[in-house]
């Protein structure tokens, strides 16, 4: 029932679809100013006071839309809504060669050896389950249901190691067929959703859209004190509600009421809800892509594949395998002779067999004599040469001291001594 929504809905279907095609065909539609969007639609908009042709504040944007006329304002609102959707879902084609690598990896992963003999693996993957070739997400709770892995060297505690093919918290629709599978979110409804549904029922009973409108009171609440004064909190909440009305559904919808969105991901990188997702070109595991991390050569990699899948030569694997089996101490080079040696993850170590492995798979060993309790956390943020230098001098490193980001621990204050003072008696 929002006025901006009704104005945008007043356009005919042909005009609305033409505007949506223009917004979806432009990758930069979400960052265009009002003047730039109007030029794409062929609309004459009054000149803006901003140097980039946009609006300095929300009030300036409303004035520009009002001066353009009702039809032009409706077109710009439709364009803005499609541009917002274009920012939410964005697909990038990786090329036919990468798509074929991912298709073959999927067939090997699903053990479809008979389909590997076909000339076109892209046609063969159409026989695989939908969750293996599509990115499935709930449009209500904005949750990606596919199991996926993430690599973040700076925050190793937040890394996810789910490199299997599957979905979680989902249910299959009862009316789907083998060729047309629909997944629904199985999350329980939140308290906020139940409150929203209750409020919607109350508003329908009251029929507030038919009540008398006091324009004077609305102007008094939303108007600013002066030209340079800060806008009132009520005006800010009105703008927030108008924005939500343009982006949300007309009524509150629970998870699982509608089918989850399924986006084909073979040969693509898909940005959904501000994160990039793609299949590993070597093992076909779904990966949350970090542009500066998820690379092995020129292809996207989950960085959790073993050497054979990545394609390292057999001679190099055999040469490095001897050092791995021996479990050499990283400091003194002694050979492991007991089961009490410590295995530590070292993503920044680039010596020996770790030079052939991606950062998440690198690991080092320490004997009982040279192991320290701080080396486990040190190998995540410091280079190995720095750690070995501290071990040589029997010193403990201070993380962040080399770049001036050391966090000082607060000094504990001495506990206050209790006095024998009693509380005064309350007066009647």
GIBEL-V418013 format. One record per residue. N is the residue number from 0. RES is the residue in three letters. PHI is phi in radians with two decimals (999 if undefined). Layout:
N|RES|PHI / N|RES|PHI
This chain:
0|UNK|999 / 1|UNK|-1.22 / 2|UNK|-1.12 / 3|UNK|-1.16 / 4|UNK|-1.18 / 5|UNK|-1.16 / 6|UNK|-1.16 / 7|UNK|-1.19 / 8|UNK|-1.39 / 9|UNK|-1.33 / 10|UNK|-1.31 / 11|UNK|-1.28 / 12|UNK|-1.13 / 13|UNK|-1.10 / 14|UNK|-1.16 / 15|UNK|-1.10 / 16|UNK|-1.15 / 17|UNK|-1.13 / 18|UNK|-1.19 / 19|UNK|-1.13 / 20|UNK|-1.12 / 21|UNK|-1.12 / 22|UNK|-1.24 / 23|UNK|-1.33 / 24|UNK|-1.46 / 25|UNK|-1.83 / 26|UNK|-1.10 / 27|UNK|-1.75 / 28|UNK|-1.14 / 29|UNK|-1.31 / 30|UNK|-2.01 / 31|UNK|-1.33 / 32|UNK|-1.45 / 33|UNK|-1.11 / 34|UNK|-1.15 / 35|UNK|-1.18 / 36|UNK|-1.15 / 37|UNK|-1.15 / 38|UNK|-1.13 / 39|UNK|-1.17 / 40|UNK|-1.56 / 41|UNK|1.29 / 42|UNK|-1.87 / 43|UNK|-1.51 / 44|UNK|-1.95 / 45|UNK|-0.98 / 46|UNK|-1.11 / 47|UNK|-1.63 / 48|UNK|-1.40 / 49|UNK|-1.36 / 50|UNK|-1.15 / 51|UNK|-1.65 / 52|UNK|1.40 / 53|UNK|-1.82 / 54|UNK|-2.08 / 55|UNK|-1.24 / 56|UNK|-2.28 / 57|UNK|-1.15 / 58|UNK|-1.14 / 59|UNK|-1.10 / 60|UNK|-1.11 / 61|UNK|-1.13 / 62|UNK|-1.14 / 63|UNK|-1.12 / 64|UNK|-1.14 / 65|UNK|-1.18 / 66|UNK|-1.27 / 67|UNK|-1.31 / 68|UNK|1.83 / 69|UNK|-1.15 / 70|UNK|-1.19 / 71|UNK|-1.15 / 72|UNK|-1.11 / 73|UNK|-1.12 / 74|UNK|-1.14 / 75|UNK|-1.16 / 76|UNK|-1.18 / 77|UNK|-1.13 / 78|UNK|-1.12 / 79|UNK|-1.15 / 80|UNK|-1.18 / 81|UNK|-1.20 / 82|UNK|-1.16 / 83|UNK|-1.09 / 84|UNK|-1.15 / 85|UNK|-1.13 / 86|UNK|-1.30 / 87|UNK|-1.29 / 88|UNK|-2.17 / 89|UNK|-2.50 / 90|UNK|-2.05 / 91|UNK|-2.17 / 92|UNK|-1.40 / 93|UNK|-1.62 / 94|UNK|1.78 / 95|UNK|-1.24 / 96|UNK|-1.12 / 97|UNK|-1.17 / 98|UNK|-1.09 / 99|UNK|-1.19 / 100|UNK|-1.09 / 101|UNK|-1.17 / 102|UNK|-1.14 / 103|UNK|-1.14 / 104|UNK|-1.11 / 105|UNK|-1.11 / 106|UNK|-1.14 / 107|UNK|-1.17 / 108|UNK|-1.17 / 109|UNK|-1.53 / 110|UNK|1.03 / 111|UNK|-1.78 / 112|UNK|-1.13 / 113|UNK|-1.17 / 114|UNK|-1.39 / 115|UNK|-1.17 / 116|UNK|-1.37 / 117|UNK|-1.24 / 118|UNK|-1.25 / 119|UNK|-1.96 / 120|UNK|-1.21 / 121|UNK|-1.18 / 122|UNK|-1.36 / 123|UNK|-1.26 / 124|UNK|-1.23 / 125|UNK|-1.19 / 126|UNK|-1.53 / 127|UNK|-1.44 / 128|UNK|-1.04 / 129|UNK|-1.11 / 130|UNK|-1.22 / 131|UNK|-1.48 / 132|UNK|-2.04 / 133|UNK|-2.26 / 134|UNK|-1.63 / 135|UNK|-1.85 / 136|UNK|-2.58 / 137|UNK|-1.56 / 138|UNK|-1.42 / 139|UNK|-1.62 / 140|UNK|-1.63 / 141|UNK|0.98 / 142|UNK|-2.05 / 143|UNK|-1.45 / 144|UNK|-1.46 / 145|UNK|-1.18 / 146|UNK|-1.20 / 147|UNK|-2.53 / 148|UNK|-1.95 / 149|UNK|-2.43 / 150|UNK|-2.15 / 151|UNK|-2.44 / 152|UNK|-1.21 / 153|UNK|-1.33 / 154|UNK|-2.24 / 155|UNK|-1.14 / 156|UNK|-1.23 / 157|UNK|-1.66 / 158|UNK|-1.23 / 159|UNK|-1.91 / 160|UNK|-1.92 / 161|UNK|-1.49 / 162|UNK|-1.88 / 163|UNK|-1.61 / 164|UNK|-1.82 / 165|UNK|3.03 / 166|UNK|-2.28 / 167|UNK|-2.27 / 168|UNK|0.92 / 169|UNK|-2.31 / 170|UNK|-2.50 / 171|UNK|-1.57 / 172|UNK|-1.13 / 173|UNK|-1.28 / 174|UNK|-1.72 / 175|UNK|-1.50 / 176|UNK|-1.96 / 177|UNK|-1.17 / 178|UNK|-1.61 / 179|UNK|-2.39 / 180|UNK|-1.66 / 181|UNK|-2.15 / 182|UNK|-1.78 / 183|UNK|-2.12 / 184|UNK|-1.20 / 185|UNK|-1.96 / 186|UNK|-1.29 / 187|UNK|-1.32 / 188|UNK|-1.12 / 189|UNK|-1.47 / 190|UNK|-1.16 / 191|UNK|-1.14 / 192|UNK|-1.17 / 193|UNK|-1.12 / 194|UNK|-1.17 / 195|UNK|-1.13 / 196|UNK|-1.15 / 197|UNK|-1.14 / 198|UNK|-1.15 / 199|UNK|-1.09 / 200|UNK|-1.11 / 201|UNK|-1.15 / 202|UNK|-1.20 / 203|UNK|-1.18 / 204|UNK|-1.23 / 205|UNK|-1.29 / 206|UNK|0.97 / 207|UNK|-1.20 / 208|UNK|-1.21 / 209|UNK|-1.70 / 210|UNK|-1.38 / 211|UNK|-1.21 / 212|UNK|-1.79 / 213|UNK|-1.69 / 214|UNK|-1.12 / 215|UNK|-1.13 / 216|UNK|-1.16 / 217|UNK|-1.14 / 218|UNK|-1.13 / 219|UNK|-1.17 / 220|UNK|-1.36 / 221|UNK|-1.65 / 222|UNK|-1.30 / 223|UNK|-1.53 / 224|UNK|-1.24 / 225|UNK|-2.61 / 226|UNK|-1.16 / 227|UNK|-1.78 / 228|UNK|-1.36 / 229|UNK|-1.33 / 230|UNK|-1.15 / 231|UNK|-1.24 / 232|UNK|-1.15 / 233|UNK|-1.15 / 234|UNK|-1.10 / 235|UNK|-1.14 / 236|UNK|-1.21 / 237|UNK|-1.13 / 238|UNK|-1.12 / 239|UNK|-1.11 / 240|UNK|-1.15 / 241|UNK|-1.14 / 242|UNK|-1.15 / 243|UNK|-1.12 / 244|UNK|-1.15 / 245|UNK|-1.33 / 246|UNK|-1.76 / 247|UNK|-1.64 / 248|UNK|-1.30 / 249|UNK|-1.09 / 250|UNK|-2.31 / 251|UNK|-1.21 / 252|UNK|-2.19 / 253|UNK|-1.45 / 254|UNK|-1.11 / 255|UNK|1.66 / 256|UNK|-1.25 / 257|UNK|-2.01 / 258|UNK|-1.20 / 259|UNK|-1.26 / 260|UNK|-1.29 / 261|UNK|-2.17 / 262|UNK|-1.98 / 263|UNK|-1.05 / 264|UNK|-2.17 / 265|UNK|-1.24 / 266|UNK|1.38 / 267|UNK|-2.39 / 268|UNK|-1.98 / 269|UNK|-1.97 / 270|UNK|-1.71 / 271|UNK|-2.32 / 272|UNK|0.98 / 273|UNK|1.22 / 274|UNK|-2.30 / 275|UNK|-1.70 / 276|UNK|-2.28 / 277|UNK|-2.77 / 278|UNK|-1.53 / 279|UNK|-1.17 / 280|UNK|-1.29 / 281|UNK|-1.92 / 282|UNK|-2.16 / 283|UNK|1.17 / 284|UNK|-1.42 / 285|UNK|-1.23 / 286|UNK|-2.30 / 287|UNK|-1.45 / 288|UNK|-1.41 / 289|UNK|-1.90 / 290|UNK|-0.99 / 291|UNK|-1.65 / 292|UNK|-2.09 / 293|UNK|-1.39 / 294|UNK|-2.46 / 295|UNK|-2.33 / 296|UNK|1.28 / 297|UNK|-1.84 / 298|UNK|-1.90 / 299|UNK|-1.31 / 300|UNK|-2.39 / 301|UNK|-1.34 / 302|UNK|1.14 / 303|UNK|-2.16 / 304|UNK|-1.40 / 305|UNK|-1.49 / 306|UNK|-1.11 / 307|UNK|-1.17 / 308|UNK|-1.23 / 309|UNK|-1.15 / 310|UNK|1.89 / 311|UNK|-1.26 / 312|UNK|-1.06 / 313|UNK|-1.15 / 314|UNK|-1.14 / 315|UNK|-1.16 / 316|UNK|-1.16 / 317|UNK|-1.17 / 318|UNK|-1.17 / 319|UNK|-1.35 / 320|UNK|-1.16 / 321|UNK|-1.10 / 322|UNK|-1.20 / 323|UNK|-1.23 / 324|UNK|-1.20 / 325|UNK|-1.29 / 326|UNK|0.97 / 327|UNK|-1.44 / 328|UNK|-1.19 / 329|UNK|-1.22 / 330|UNK|-1.65 / 331|UNK|-1.79 / 332|UNK|1.38 / 333|UNK|-1.22 / 334|UNK|-1.56 / 335|UNK|-1.18 / 336|UNK|-2.10 / 337|UNK|-2.53 / 338|UNK|-1.67 / 339|UNK|-1.69 / 340|UNK|-1.28 / 341|UNK|-1.69 / 342|UNK|-1.75 / 343|UNK|-2.18 / 344|UNK|-1.30 / 345|UNK|-2.36 / 346|UNK|-1.15 / 347|UNK|-1.69 / 348|UNK|-1.46 / 349|UNK|-2.20 / 350|UNK|-1.91 / 351|UNK|1.14 / 352|UNK|-1.17 / 353|UNK|-1.20 / 354|UNK|-1.19 / 355|UNK|-1.66 / 356|UNK|-1.91 / 357|UNK|-1.19 / 358|UNK|-0.92 / 359|UNK|-1.16 / 360|UNK|-1.71 / 361|UNK|-1.31 / 362|UNK|-2.65 / 363|UNK|-2.29 / 364|UNK|-2.23 / 365|UNK|-2.33 / 366|UNK|-1.32 / 367|UNK|-1.17 / 368|UNK|-1.31 / 369|UNK|-1.88 / 370|UNK|-1.38 / 371|UNK|-2.20 / 372|UNK|-1.19 / 373|UNK|-1.58 / 374|UNK|-1.24 / 375|UNK|-1.10 / 376|UNK|-1.37 / 377|UNK|-1.22 / 378|UNK|-1.19 / 379|UNK|-1.44 / 380|UNK|-2.19 / 381|UNK|-2.01 / 382|UNK|-1.25 / 383|UNK|-1.14 / 384|UNK|-1.10 / 385|UNK|-1.20 / 386|UNK|-1.17 / 387|UNK|-1.15 / 388|UNK|-1.13 / 389|UNK|-1.20 / 390|UNK|-1.14 / 391|UNK|-1.14 / 392|UNK|-1.70 / 393|UNK|0.95 / 394|UNK|-2.07 / 395|UNK|-1.97 / 396|UNK|-1.26 / 397|UNK|-1.86 / 398|UNK|-1.13 / 399|UNK|1.57 / 400|UNK|-1.24 / 401|UNK|-1.29 / 402|UNK|-1.96 / 403|UNK|1.31 / 404|UNK|-2.01 / 405|UNK|-1.15 / 406|UNK|-1.75 / 407|UNK|-1.33 / 408|UNK|-1.33 / 409|UNK|-1.14 / 410|UNK|-1.34 / 411|UNK|-1.24 / 412|UNK|-1.43 / 413|UNK|-1.20 / 414|UNK|-1.12 / 415|UNK|-1.28 / 416|UNK|-1.36 / 417|UNK|-1.37 / 418|UNK|-1.73 / 419|UNK|-1.51 / 420|UNK|-1.23 / 421|UNK|-1.79 / 422|UNK|-1.25 / 423|UNK|-1.18 / 424|UNK|-1.26 / 425|UNK|-1.30 / 426|UNK|-1.41 / 427|UNK|-1.32
